[in-house]
Amino acid sequence: MGRLLLKGEEAALGTNSAGAKIFSNARLVRVVNTTNAAHLVTLVEAVGGSTLGSFTLGAGGVVELEKEPLNGVFAANAGVKAAAIGYTN
């Protein structure tokens, strides 16, 4: 695997579908839970759109979420943050 590339600023996720973020059409997003409790993270087809899937991110958890460019991401708590990332060779 290559080096991690940061492709934008980290931002708190919105807390509903209308507040979902697409992170400049990113295909890969690093999601981190900065709180001491688990929170639901949801992927939607577009901002304000239907749910495609969701998962619970544990306290202090970090995942790399692969998505389509216009898919949005939101969480049950604004303490869950994300940033667009990529990898180089």
N, CA and C of each residue as an Amber inpcrd file, in Angstrom:
protein
   267
   0.8500000  -1.1720000   0.0000000   0.0000000   0.0000000   0.0000000
   0.8950000   1.2350000   0.0000000   0.4470000   2.2760000  -0.6730000
   1.2050000   3.5180000  -0.7570000   0.9890000   4.4030000   0.4500000
   1.4040000   5.6400000   0.2940000   1.2720000   6.6240000   1.3660000
  -0.1380000   7.2030000   1.3930000  -0.5980000   7.5340000   2.5870000
  -1.9060000   8.1550000   2.7700000  -1.8530000   9.5980000   2.2860000
  -2.8260000   9.9840000   1.4900000  -2.9510000  11.3470000   0.9760000
  -4.1590000  12.0030000   1.6030000  -3.9840000  13.1140000   2.2420000
  -5.1040000  13.8790000   2.7820000  -5.6280000  14.7670000   1.6670000
  -6.9490000  14.7010000   1.3810000  -7.5150000  15.4180000   0.2490000
  -8.4720000  16.5240000   0.6550000  -8.4680000  16.9020000   1.9080000
  -9.3490000  17.9650000   2.3730000  -9.2920000  18.0740000   3.8810000
 -10.0010000  19.0580000   4.3880000 -10.0150000  19.2820000   5.8270000
 -10.9700000  18.3430000   6.5350000 -10.6140000  17.9620000   7.7540000
 -11.5040000  17.1680000   8.5860000 -12.6720000  18.0450000   8.9980000
 -13.8720000  17.4630000   9.0000000 -15.0720000  18.2080000   9.3810000
 -15.9960000  17.3070000  10.1770000 -16.7320000  17.9040000  11.1050000
 -17.7510000  17.1650000  11.8530000 -18.8320000  16.7270000  10.8770000
 -19.2860000  15.4940000  11.0130000 -20.3810000  15.0140000  10.1640000
 -21.6910000  15.6410000  10.6110000 -22.5930000  15.8710000   9.6560000
 -23.9370000  16.3020000   9.9830000 -24.6430000  15.2020000  10.7420000
 -25.7630000  15.5180000  11.3600000 -26.4560000  14.5310000  12.1860000
 -27.7600000  14.0260000  11.5780000 -27.9770000  14.3130000  10.2930000
 -29.1460000  13.7670000   9.5920000 -28.8610000  13.7550000   8.0970000
 -29.7370000  13.1360000   7.3360000 -29.5400000  12.9880000   5.8960000
 -29.3820000  14.3290000   5.1860000 -30.1480000  15.3260000   5.6020000
 -30.0490000  16.6520000   4.9760000 -28.7030000  17.3100000   5.2710000
 -28.0620000  16.9250000   6.3640000 -26.7730000  17.4850000   6.7370000
 -25.5910000  16.5990000   6.3510000 -25.8540000  15.5470000   5.5690000
 -24.7910000  14.6340000   5.1530000 -23.7450000  15.3860000   4.3340000
 -22.5190000  14.8800000   4.3570000 -21.4290000  15.5000000   3.6130000
 -20.9240000  14.5500000   2.5330000 -20.5400000  15.1210000   1.3700000
 -19.9970000  14.3090000   0.2730000 -18.4880000  14.4380000   0.1520000
 -17.8860000  15.3690000   0.8800000 -16.4380000  15.5630000   0.8910000
 -15.8680000  15.7060000  -0.5190000 -16.3700000  16.7010000  -1.2380000
 -15.8800000  17.0450000  -2.5830000 -15.8580000  15.8460000  -3.5220000
 -16.9220000  15.0660000  -3.4640000 -17.0820000  13.8980000  -4.3360000
 -16.0300000  12.8140000  -4.0960000 -15.4850000  12.7560000  -2.8920000
 -14.4630000  11.7660000  -2.5610000 -15.0100000  10.3550000  -2.6630000
 -14.1510000   9.4250000  -3.0060000 -14.4990000   8.0010000  -3.0290000
 -14.0410000   7.2870000  -1.7600000 -13.1210000   7.9060000  -1.0240000
 -12.6020000   7.3030000   0.1990000 -12.5600000   8.3670000   1.2890000
 -13.1610000   8.0450000   2.4440000 -13.2690000   8.9960000   3.5500000
 -12.8030000   8.3130000   4.8320000 -11.9330000   8.9900000   5.5860000
 -11.5010000   8.4940000   6.8920000 -12.4740000   9.0630000   7.9210000
 -13.1270000   8.1840000   8.6770000 -14.1100000   8.5790000   9.6780000
 -13.5530000   8.2360000  11.0550000 -13.6060000   9.2000000  11.9880000
 -13.0950000   8.9850000  13.3380000 -14.1430000   9.4450000  14.3590000
 -14.3420000   8.6190000  15.3590000 -15.2600000   8.9540000  16.4450000
 -14.4330000   9.5520000  17.5760000 -14.5690000  10.8510000  17.8010000
 -13.7720000  11.5430000  18.8240000 -14.4450000  11.5400000  20.1980000
 -15.5430000  10.8260000  20.3360000 -16.2800000  10.8080000  21.6010000
 -15.9760000   9.5420000  22.4070000 -16.5290000   9.4840000  23.6160000
 -16.3580000   8.3300000  24.5030000 -17.5290000   7.3600000  24.4210000
 -18.3390000   7.4600000  23.3770000 -19.4900000   6.5700000  23.1990000
 -19.5640000   6.1280000  21.7400000 -20.1720000   4.9890000  21.4990000
 -20.3870000   4.5070000  20.1350000 -21.4910000   5.3230000  19.4740000
 -21.3620000   5.5610000  18.1610000 -22.3740000   6.3090000  17.4100000
 -22.6110000   5.6670000  16.0510000 -23.8470000   5.7620000  15.5890000
 -24.2250000   5.2410000  14.2910000 -23.7130000   6.1760000  13.1950000
 -23.1150000   5.5970000  12.1490000 -22.6730000   6.3270000  10.9610000
 -23.5020000   5.7980000   9.7980000 -24.0460000   6.7100000   8.9850000
 -24.9640000   6.3170000   7.9180000 -24.4790000   6.8430000   6.5730000
 -24.5650000   5.9930000   5.5580000 -24.2500000   6.3430000   4.1780000
 -25.5640000   6.4970000   3.4270000 -25.7310000   7.6290000   2.7350000
 -26.9520000   7.8840000   1.9660000 -26.6120000   8.0590000   0.4950000
 -27.6080000   7.8090000  -0.3740000 -27.3560000   7.8730000  -1.8200000
 -26.9430000   9.2650000  -2.2720000 -27.4340000  10.2930000  -1.6120000
 -27.1130000  11.6980000  -1.8920000 -27.5310000  12.5020000  -0.6680000
 -27.0550000  13.7320000  -0.5610000 -27.4710000  14.5880000   0.5520000
 -28.9900000  14.6760000   0.5560000 -29.6050000  14.3470000   1.6960000
 -31.0600000  14.3420000   1.8020000 -31.7120000  13.0960000   1.2380000
 -30.9050000  12.1460000   0.7540000 -31.4310000  10.9520000   0.0850000
 -31.6450000   9.7660000   0.9980000 -31.9730000   8.6500000   0.3650000
 -32.2770000   7.4020000   1.0670000 -31.0240000   6.7420000   1.6230000
 -31.1970000   6.0030000   2.7060000 -30.1010000   5.2910000   3.3530000
 -29.6480000   4.1090000   2.5140000 -28.3340000   4.0010000   2.3400000
 -27.7350000   2.8480000   1.6600000 -27.2490000   1.8180000   2.6750000
 -26.8250000   2.3010000   3.8440000 -26.3300000   1.4060000   4.8820000
 -25.8510000   2.2010000   6.0710000 -25.5980000   1.4950000   7.1700000
 -25.1070000   2.1600000   8.3760000 -24.3200000   1.1650000   9.2050000
 -23.5190000   1.6980000  10.1170000 -22.7410000   0.8760000  11.0430000
 -22.4880000   1.6750000  12.3130000 -22.1880000   0.9730000  13.3930000
 -21.8590000   1.6220000  14.6490000 -20.3470000   1.7290000  14.7600000
 -19.8780000   2.9570000  15.0050000 -18.4520000   3.2110000  15.1800000
 -18.1920000   3.3980000  16.6700000 -17.3860000   2.5180000  17.2320000
 -17.1040000   2.5620000  18.6620000 -16.3570000   3.8120000  19.0920000
 -16.3630000   4.0790000  20.3740000 -15.6470000   5.2250000  20.9480000
 -14.1920000   5.1850000  20.5120000 -13.7020000   6.2900000  19.9540000
 -12.3230000   6.3710000  19.4960000 -12.0300000   5.5900000  18.2340000
 -13.0560000   5.0010000  17.6320000 -12.8760000   4.1780000  16.4450000
 -12.5340000   4.9820000  15.2000000 -11.8310000   4.3300000  14.2770000
 -11.4550000   4.9340000  12.9980000 -11.6980000   3.9110000  11.8970000
 -12.3360000   4.3330000  10.7940000 -12.5320000   3.4720000   9.6270000
 -12.2770000   4.2780000   8.3630000 -11.9480000   3.5620000   7.3020000
 -11.8770000   4.1630000   5.9740000 -13.1050000   3.6770000   5.2230000
 -13.9540000   4.6120000   4.8430000 -15.2320000   4.3040000   4.2180000
 -15.1480000   4.5800000   2.7250000 -15.3430000   3.5460000   1.9120000
 -15.3670000   3.7040000   0.4600000 -16.8010000   3.9940000   0.0390000
 -16.9660000   4.9950000  -0.8360000 -18.3010000   5.4070000  -1.2530000
 -18.2630000   5.9040000  -2.6850000 -19.4180000   6.0830000  -3.2740000
 -19.5180000   6.7100000  -4.5920000 -19.4070000   8.2190000  -4.4150000
 -18.9680000   8.9530000  -5.4370000 -18.7240000  10.3900000  -5.2900000
 -19.8750000  11.2110000  -4.7110000 -21.1100000  10.9440000  -5.0720000
 -22.2270000  11.7580000  -4.5910000 -22.9080000  11.2040000  -3.3480000
 -22.4310000  10.0420000  -2.8530000 -22.9750000   9.5140000  -1.6050000
 -22.6060000  10.4380000  -0.4580000 -23.5490000  10.6170000   0.4700000
 -23.3100000  11.4400000   1.6440000 -23.1140000  10.5850000   2.8780000
 -22.4520000  11.1600000   3.8720000 -22.1940000  10.4730000   5.1430000
 -22.6550000  11.3770000   6.2730000 -23.3840000  10.8020000   7.2490000
 -23.7230000  11.5410000   8.4550000 -23.6340000  10.6060000   9.6490000
 -23.6530000  11.1770000  10.8530000 -23.5190000  10.3840000  12.0760000
 -24.5270000  10.8540000  13.1100000 -24.7330000  10.0270000  14.1100000
 -25.6890000  10.3500000  15.1750000 -25.1550000  11.4090000  16.1370000
 -23.8740000  11.7880000  15.9900000 -23.2710000  12.7710000  16.8920000
 -22.2210000  13.5580000  16.1120000 -22.1780000  14.8690000  16.2960000
 -21.2130000  15.7210000  15.5790000 -19.7770000  15.4950000  16.0530000
 -19.5830000  14.6930000  17.0990000 -18.2410000  14.3250000  17.5210000
 -17.6030000  13.2950000  16.5970000 -18.3710000  12.7930000  15.6370000
 -17.8400000  11.9150000  14.6090000 -17.4050000  12.8140000  13.4580000
 -16.1320000  12.7220000  13.0810000 -15.5660000  13.6110000  12.0680000
 -15.0190000  12.7950000  10.9070000 -14.8070000  13.4570000   9.7730000
 -14.3010000  12.7520000   8.6080000 -13.5140000  13.6910000   7.7210000
 -12.6730000  13.0780000   6.8590000 -11.9010000  13.8110000   5.8680000
 -11.7160000  12.9230000   4.6480000 -11.7030000  13.5290000   3.4690000
 -11.4370000  12.8040000   2.2310000  -9.9700000  12.4000000   2.2130000
  -9.7000000  11.1400000   1.8160000  -8.3360000  10.6490000   1.7250000
  -8.1480000   9.8780000   0.4250000  -6.9110000   9.5430000   0.1550000
  -6.5470000   8.6980000  -0.9700000  -5.2110000   8.0710000  -0.6680000
  -4.6800000   7.3050000  -1.6060000  -3.3730000   6.6720000  -1.4440000
  -2.5380000   6.9080000  -2.6890000  -1.2330000   7.0350000  -2.5190000
  -0.3020000   7.1370000  -3.6250000   0.5160000   5.8600000  -3.6870000
   1.1310000   5.6210000  -4.8100000   1.9930000   4.4290000  -4.9600000
   3.3350000   4.6650000  -4.3190000
